[in-house]
Amino acid sequence: MALIEAKGRPHLLCDKCKIILILPESLDLDERQEVARRRRAGPAATTRYLVEHHGLDLREAKAIVLHIPPLIGKCTRCRTPIPKGDISCPKCRSLNLNW
């Protein structure tokens, strides 16, 4: 059994770590940018924000935070340049939420 189950919710799968990332409908474009801004300021506070404001459980929120690159335009894992959006790194296959 997967640690995170989609249960019919919109989601993405990271090819590298095989984790499911739940994307609540409340994460529109503006909110994704806000979450990315918060993540770059501090991952722990961002995890709490996702739990409190978007109804995610702790594992689901941490999965999102861990896949948002701390440096805009650089892969979270290998720092290869990547375009904006939800993208798998062409070098290491890690999913990046480059918002």
C-alpha positions as CSV (number, residue, x, y, z in Angstrom):
1,M,0.0,0.0,0.0
2,A,1.3,3.5,-0.9
3,L,2.0,5.9,1.9
4,I,-0.2,8.5,0.2
5,E,-3.3,7.5,-1.6
6,A,-4.8,9.7,-4.3
7,K,-8.4,8.6,-3.5
8,G,-9.6,10.2,-6.7
9,R,-8.0,13.6,-6.0
10,P,-5.8,15.3,-8.6
11,H,-2.2,14.2,-8.1
12,L,1.2,13.7,-9.6
13,L,3.7,10.9,-9.3
14,C,7.5,11.5,-8.8
15,D,9.4,9.0,-11.0
16,K,12.4,9.3,-8.8
17,C,11.0,8.7,-5.3
18,K,7.7,7.1,-6.4
19,I,5.6,9.3,-4.0
20,I,2.2,10.5,-4.9
21,L,1.7,14.3,-4.6
22,I,-1.8,15.4,-4.0
23,L,-2.8,18.8,-5.5
24,P,-5.9,20.1,-3.9
25,E,-8.3,22.1,-6.1
26,S,-7.6,25.1,-3.8
27,L,-4.1,25.3,-5.2
28,D,-4.8,27.6,-8.2
29,L,-2.0,29.4,-10.0
30,D,-1.9,32.3,-7.5
31,E,-1.9,30.0,-4.5
32,R,0.8,27.8,-6.0
33,Q,3.0,30.8,-6.3
34,E,2.3,31.8,-2.7
35,V,3.1,28.3,-1.5
36,A,6.4,28.3,-3.5
37,R,7.3,31.7,-2.0
38,R,6.6,30.4,1.5
39,R,8.6,27.3,0.8
40,R,11.6,29.3,-0.2
41,A,11.3,31.3,3.1
42,G,10.9,28.2,5.3
43,P,9.8,24.6,4.6
44,A,8.4,23.8,8.0
45,A,6.0,26.8,8.1
46,T,4.9,25.9,4.5
47,T,4.0,22.4,5.6
48,R,1.8,23.8,8.4
49,Y,0.2,26.2,5.9
50,L,-0.7,23.4,3.5
51,V,-2.2,21.4,6.3
52,E,-4.2,24.3,7.8
53,H,-5.3,26.0,4.6
54,H,-5.6,23.3,2.1
55,G,-6.8,20.3,4.1
56,L,-3.8,18.0,3.4
57,D,-2.5,15.6,6.0
58,L,1.1,16.0,7.2
59,R,2.6,13.4,4.7
60,E,0.8,15.0,1.8
61,A,1.9,18.5,2.7
62,K,5.6,17.4,3.2
63,A,5.6,15.6,-0.1
64,I,4.6,18.9,-1.9
65,V,7.1,21.0,0.1
66,L,10.0,18.5,-0.7
67,H,9.3,18.8,-4.4
68,I,9.3,22.6,-4.6
69,P,12.8,23.7,-5.7
70,P,14.5,26.0,-3.1
71,L,16.1,27.7,-6.1
72,I,13.7,28.9,-8.9
73,G,14.5,27.1,-12.1
74,K,16.8,24.5,-10.6
75,C,15.9,20.9,-10.0
76,T,15.3,20.1,-6.3
77,R,17.6,17.1,-6.4
78,C,20.4,17.7,-8.9
79,R,20.2,21.5,-9.6
80,T,19.8,21.0,-13.4
81,P,18.1,24.0,-15.0
82,I,14.3,23.3,-15.5
83,P,11.4,25.3,-17.0
84,K,8.4,26.5,-14.9
85,G,5.6,24.2,-14.0
86,D,5.1,20.7,-12.8
87,I,8.1,19.0,-14.5
88,S,10.2,15.9,-14.2
89,C,13.9,16.7,-14.4
90,P,15.4,15.4,-17.7
91,K,18.6,14.4,-15.8
92,C,17.5,12.7,-12.6
93,R,13.7,12.2,-13.2
94,S,12.8,13.9,-9.9
95,L,9.4,15.7,-10.0
96,N,9.7,19.4,-9.5
97,L,6.9,21.8,-8.6
98,N,8.7,24.8,-10.1
99,W,6.0,27.4,-9.3
